[in-house]
Amino acid sequence: MTKTELLELIKNGESSGVEFQRDDVRPEQLAKEIVALANFQGGVILLGVEDDGTITGIQREHLEEWVMDTVFGRYVHPMILPYFETVQMDNGRRVAVISLTQGTAKPYVVRDKDREEIYVRAGSTSRKASREQQARLFALGGMLHAELLPVSGTGIQDLDLERLNDYLAQVLNDPEVPSDPATWTKRLMGLGFMTERPGGEPVCTIAGTLLFGRRPRWALRQAGVRWMAFPGDTMDYAASDDHILDEPLVGLWRTRDGSRVLERGGLLESLMERMRPFVSAESAELADGLRRERRWHYPQAALREALVNALAHRDWTRIEDVEVVAYADRLEVRSPGALQNSMTVEKMLAGQRSPRNPLILDVLRDYGYVDARGMGVRSKIVPLLRQHNGVDPEFEATEDALLVRFWRDAAARERALDHTTGHAG
């Protein structure tokens, strides 16, 4: 936002889409205004501006961190992705601008003191939603999935058109691949990879950013994967490897001489390559007398399935990372978010399906990353681990995350159980 645009906004005063606040506002009060705007049509909040339009400027240190992590991270639910910027005025004072698109995961609530309150915008004020308004917001919220949420501050320039061109032409066999930005935008909106923004240019959705973003994590803080490897059985030791991977979910493929060739891997390929030295080892014997075979501690297909599931089924309204951690005796994959709807570990093991992000899942299925039947846990992970080392994988579901654990072998699991039992005694 330019200084001229900001001054015009302040001149017009507060409205159903504009809120003025001092930057010493309490976090729950700012969350109230955020929620009310998101439950309506979006808007902007100006920090450092009095109710009468006087510009007092911002004084709070680390204001962006406080807004993003404290206010949005702790008080606002489900997650909203705002666009935060500061504008320098001629008098040296700065005004912080928080821009919000209309929320699609309604109703948004303020979580404070073990209570949840729903607010709506009425003119230039925010107030608690009536029973009827709450019912309407719940109905609207059920129409869309979190993967279709807009990612503020993004545009078509943030998507990898090479990957998208290959997806449309070679994967979907689209007879009319777009050739200019306007046509591309329209097509991507139809596919759910971009969405309209009231009063502005279309923005990328979470799905579009994750699948085809040039730098997904730059736009979406919880994108990518946190990978760690430890030489022992706990995190007590210094990590052998600790890295955050930031790549689009799908790789870039080329068609050459009638064959599909992977030119540049996506997140899954990069992660598997990064993990390889820590989850496999070269055999002491030469295969065919020419080369050493590589022995994987866990079946590659099971690893890949667990990683795909963690990304495809995670709750993208949570800011936490997907975490993959290798220890000397096991590997753990943590996917943020509780199991959706009425899903349980028992139902998942039985083969029941309940996709949280159907658009992301469909695209991954188009590329062959996902089993067409959607029964990877039952048909791949469990039988492959049993065959490989005779130990079933473990699944732990909480309100915060789903944890999948692969053991190196039965002895490793027994040692861990003995250790736990010893501590308990």
N, C-alpha and C positions, 0 to 999 in steps of 0.2 A: 504494500500500500504506500502511495506517495504522500508527502506532507500535505499537498493540496487536497487530495482525496480525504485525508484524515480530518483536516480543518472543516471541510464541507460536511462530513459526517457529524462532527461535534456541533456545528452550526444548526443542523436540523434537529438536534436533541434526541433524547431517548425515545424508543418506539418498540413495537413488538419484536423487532429484530436487532435492536441496538441497546446496549446496557453500559452505563458509566459506573466505574468503581474506583475507590482509592486502592493502592496496592498493599495497605495494611488491613485489608478485609480478612475476616476469619475464613479458614478453608471451607467450612461447612456452608457458609453464606455464599461464597463464590461457586461452590458446587451446586447450590440451589439454582443460581442464575444459569449455569451451564446446562443443567438438566432441563430446566424450563424451555430454553431455546431449542435444545435437541429434540424435545417432545413436540415442538411446534414446527417451525420451518428453518431452523438454523439461524445464524446471525453472527454478530460480533460483540465482544466485550472489550471495552477500553479500560485498561488499568492505568491510573495516574490522572484521571479526569473526575472532577467533582460532579454532583448531580446537576448543578447549574451550568455545566460546561467549562468551568475554569480548569485550566491545565496546571496541575500541581506537580506532575511528573512522577516517576517511579523512584523509590528509595530503597526498596528491599534488595538485599544482596542475593545473588543466585536465583533471581526471580523465575527464570524459565524452568530450572530444575524443580523449584517449589511447586509451580503450576502443574508441570507434567507428572512428577512423581508423587507429590503429596496430594494435590487436589484431584487430578484425574486418576491417579493410581490407587488412592485409598478411599475416596468418597464417592466417586461417580461409577455407576455400574448399569449396564454392561459398558465395556470400554468404548470410549470415543476417541477418534484420532483428529485432534485439532491442528490448526496451522498457527504457529506462534511467531510473531515478529515484533521488532521495536522500531519506532519511527522517531528520528531526531528532529526536534523543533529548533527554531532560530534562537530562542532564549537559552539553549543548552539543555533544556529539560527533554526527557524521553517518555514516550507513551508506548505501552505494550498493547498489542492487538492480538486477541485470541479469536480466530475465525472458525466457525462451526458449520458444517453442512447439516442438512436435515437428517436426523437419525433414522435408521431403518430397523434397528433392533429395539423398538419401543415395547414397553415403557422404560425410560431411563429413570433411575432412582438415585437418591442421596442416601448413602449408607453411613449412619452415625449413631453411636451408642446403642448398638445391637438393634437398630430400627432402620426400616427403609421407607422413605417418603417420596411420593411422586409429585412433581411440580409441572405446571403448564404456564404458558405466557398469556397474559390478558392485558392487551395494550402495552404499556411500558412497565408493567409490574409482573412479578412472578408469584403464583399462589398454588396451594395444594390442589391437586386434581380432584374433581368430584367423582362420585361412583360411576356416573355415566361416562365421564371423560376417561377414567381408568379403563373401563371396558372397551372403549374405542381404541385406546392405545395398545391394549393387549391384542386386539383383533388385527391392527395394522402390523404389529411386531411379528405375528405368526406368518406373515405373507412372504418374508424374505429371510435369507440365511446370513450369518455374520460374514461369510466370504464375499457377499455382495456389498459390504459396507464401503463407502468412498474413502479413499486415502487422500486427505487434504494436502495440497501443495504439489500434487503430481499432475502429469499430463502425458500426452501420447509420446513425447520425447523421452519419457522414462521407461518405455517398453522397447524390447529388442525386436525390431521389425524383421530382422533376418530369421529369428526363430518363429515368429508369427507367420511370415511368408511361407516357410517350410510346412508349418502346421496346417495352414489352409490349403496349400497346393498339393502337398504330398500325403498328408495324414487324412484330411477331410475330403480331399479330391474336389475342392471348390473350383468350379469352372470360371469364376470371375474373382480373381485375387485383386484387392484394391491397389491403385497405382498412385494415389495422391492422399495427402493428410486428411482432407475432409471425408473422403470415401472410407479411409481406414478407420477414422473415428466412428463413423456411423456403423460400420461392420462390427467393430469391437464392442460398441454399446449393445448391439444385438446379441453378441456372444456372451455378454456379462462381464467382459474384461475392463470395461469403462462404464461410467454412469454419469448422468446429467447432474449439474450443480446449479441450483437456483441463482440466477444473476451472474453466472460466470461460465467459463469454459468447462467442458466435461473433464472428469478426473478418473484416474484408475481405480478399480475396485481392489479389495484385498486379494481376490483370486487372480486378477490380471497381474498385480504386482508380484505375487509369489511365483506364478507360473512363468511369466515372461519378462519380469522386470530386469533392467540392466544392473541395478544394484538394489535388490529388494530391501535389504536391511537399512539402507539410507532413508527410505521412505517409511518403512514399517519396522519398528525397533525389535519386534519379536520374530522377525523372519530369520531364515538361516538355521544353523545348528551350532551348539556349543559342544565341542569334542574335547575329551580329556583322557589321558592314559596315565596310570600309576603303576610303579614297579611292584608294589605290595598289594595286600588285600584290603587296604583302607586308603583314605585321602590324607593320612598322617604324613606320608612321604611327599617330597617334592615331585611334581608332575613330570613324567617323561615327555609328555606332549600336551599342550593346552592351546586350543585354537578355535576361533569363531569363523565358520565358513559362510560366505555370503554369495550365493549363486542362485539363478532362477531354478525352479524345480526340474524343468525339462532340459535336455541337451539339445545342441544344434546339430542337425543331421543334414547330409548332402546326398543327392542321388548321383552316382557316378557309374557309368557303364551298366546301367540297369540295376545297380545294387545300392542299398542304403548304407552310408558310412557315417559313423559318429565323428564329427569334426571337432566339436568342443563339448565336453561333458557339462552336465548340469550339477545341481547340488548333490544328488545321490551318487553320481559317478565320482565327484570330487571327494565326498565323504568316504566312500569305499576305498579309494586310493590312499587317502590320508590314514585310514585305519589299518591298512594292510600289514605294515611292519609290526603292529602290536597285537594282531589277532591271527597271525599265521607265522610259520617258520619254514625255512628250507630243510628238506630231508637230507640226512647225512649220505644217502645213497644216490647215485646217478640214475636217472631214468633213461633206459636204452643206451646207457653208457655215454650219453652226450650232455645231459643237463640234469640239474637237481629239481626234483618235484617240490612244490610248495604245499605244505600241510596246513590247512586252516583249522584253527581251534574250534570253530563253529561253522556249520554249513553256510556257504555264501548265499544260497537262495533264502535261507531262513533269516540271515542277517538283513538282507535286502528287503524282505517282506516286513520285518519289524521296523526298519527305518521308514519305509513308505507309509506304513500304518500310523507311525508317530506323527508324520507330517500331514497326511491326508485327513486324519480324524481328530486332530488336536483342536482345542478351543482357541480360536484366533482372537477372542475378545480379551484374553489374558496376555499380559506383557512378558511373562516368563519365556525363556528359551526352551526349545527341545534340547535335551541333554543326552549325550551318548558318552558313557564312561567305561573304559576298559580297566579291569584290575588283573592281578596275577591269576585269580581263580574264577573270574566271571566277567560278564559284560552286562551293563544295564542301560536301558533306553527309557527315558522319562518324557512323557508327552503331557503338557499342561492341560488341565481341565478334567472335570468329572465325566464319567461315561454318560452319554446323552440319553434323554428320555428315560425309559425303564430298563435300559441295557445293564446287564451284570456280567461278571467274569464267566459265570456258569453258562449264560446264554451265548456269550461270545465263543466259548470253547465248543458249544454245541453247533455252531455255524450260523446263528442268527445274525442278521445284518441290519444296521441302522446308521446310515451315513450321516455325518454331521455337515460335511461340505461336499454336496453332490456334484457341483460344477468342477471343483478341483479333482475329485475322484474320477469323473468322466474323462477329463483330459489326460490324467495319468493312465487311465485304462486305454485311451486311444494310442498312447505311446507304448503300451505293453508293460508299464511299470506295475500295474495292478492286475491281479487275477480276474478274468472275465466274470467269474462266479462270485467274486467278493468274499471268498471263504479261505483266505490265506492263512489265518491262524489254525484252523482245523485241518486244512489240506496240505499245508507246507510247514509252518513253524513247528508244530507239535510232532508230527511223524518224522521230520528230518532230524530234529534234536534227539529223539528216541533212537533213531537208527545210527546217528553219529556217535553218541556217547552214553546212551541209555538213561539219560536224565531229562525229565520233562522240563520245559521252561516254566517259570513262575510269573504270575500276573498279580499285581497288587493295585487295587482301585481305591482311591480316596476321593474326597470332595475337591482336592486340588490337582490331582494328576493320576495317570495310569503308568505304572512302572512294570517293565518287562525285563526279566532276568534270565540270562543264559549261563549255565555252569559249564566250566571246562570239562569236568568229568564228575563221576559219582563221589570220588574221594574228596574232591574240593568241597562239594556240598556237605558231606559228612563232617569235614573239619569245621566248616562254618557253623553247623548245627551244634557240634560239640562245644565250640567256643561260646555260642549263645547260651547253651544249657549251663555251662560252667559259670558264666556270669550271673545267670538267674539264680543258681544255687548259692 
